[in-house]
């Protein structure tokens, strides 16, 4: 039997996601407090590692399939990863609203397939 149930890799992924998300929420709050459009525009890029780690937790949970108790743990941790990913998305949403507050124009920042540039 293992010392800890589950996956150390998955625990590290969740820790890293949490660290990124805390920085994102702080940046969104600072962007709001300072009405900082440039900081708003950084949030989608800050979200990229959170999205990547969220996808990796799916794969890590699947590695636990041979042990029903570990798989159960992994699926719960996958839900935790999804919740952290949503917090990151909400920070991006806040940045969108701050951008609207600053410019008077709403732009959706959530499409990570292209770079968001400041308005000129």
Residue pairs with C-beta under 8 A, 6 or more apart in sequence:
5 69
5 70
5 73
6 64
6 70
6 73
6 74
6 77
7 60
7 61
7 63
7 64
7 70
7 74
7 77
9 60
10 57
10 60
10 61
10 74
10 77
11 77
13 53
13 56
13 57
13 60
13 81
14 57
14 77
14 80
14 81
14 84
16 49
16 53
17 50
17 53
17 54
17 81
17 84
17 85
17 88
18 84
20 46
20 49
20 50
20 53
20 88
21 50
21 84
21 87
21 88
21 91
23 46
24 43
24 46
24 47
24 50
24 87
24 88
24 91
24 92
25 87
25 91
27 39
27 42
27 43
27 46
27 91
27 95
28 40
28 43
28 91
28 92
28 94
28 95
28 98
29 94
30 36
30 39
31 37
31 39
31 40
31 43
31 94
31 95
31 98
32 94
32 98
32 101
35 98
35 101
35 102
36 98
36 102
37 98
37 99
37 102
37 103
37 118
37 119
38 118
39 95
40 95
40 96
40 98
40 99
40 102
40 109
41 95
41 99
41 109
41 116
41 117
41 118
43 91
43 92
43 94
43 95
43 109
44 92
44 95
44 109
44 110
44 112
44 116
46 88
46 91
47 88
47 89
47 91
47 92
47 112
48 112
50 84
50 85
50 88
51 85
51 88
51 112
53 81
54 81
54 82
54 84
54 85
57 77
57 78
57 81
58 78
60 74
61 71
61 74
61 75
61 77
61 78
62 74
63 74
64 70
64 71
64 73
64 74
65 71
89 110
92 109
92 110
93 110
95 109
96 106
96 107
96 108
96 109
96 110
99 105
99 106
99 107
99 109
100 106
100 107
103 119
105 119
107 116
107 119
109 116
